């Protein structure tokens, strides 16, 4: 019976990991959005074709590239938690027999 309790705790740990992963993902999106807005504002205030303007443009391009992968990052986080939950449930039922 004690092993089943540990598996229940493991399942709860996976649910907590999902919550933590979700909150972390939202924070990541907010930070990227604010960073892109600040970079855009700084870039708009620079002289066209100056070094500062070029760096700002490259920074915005980097934010865009990273932003393109947010969907993939979200899918990976969700899949890791789902696989963890499934393994925990399978282990829970296998031990309860």
Buried (B, 14 or more C-beta within 10 A) or exposed (E): EEEEEEBEEBBEEBBEBBEEBBEEBEEBBEEBEEBBEEBBEBBEEBEEEEEEBEBBBEBBEEBEEBEEEEEEBBEEBBEBBEEBBEBBBEBBEEEEE
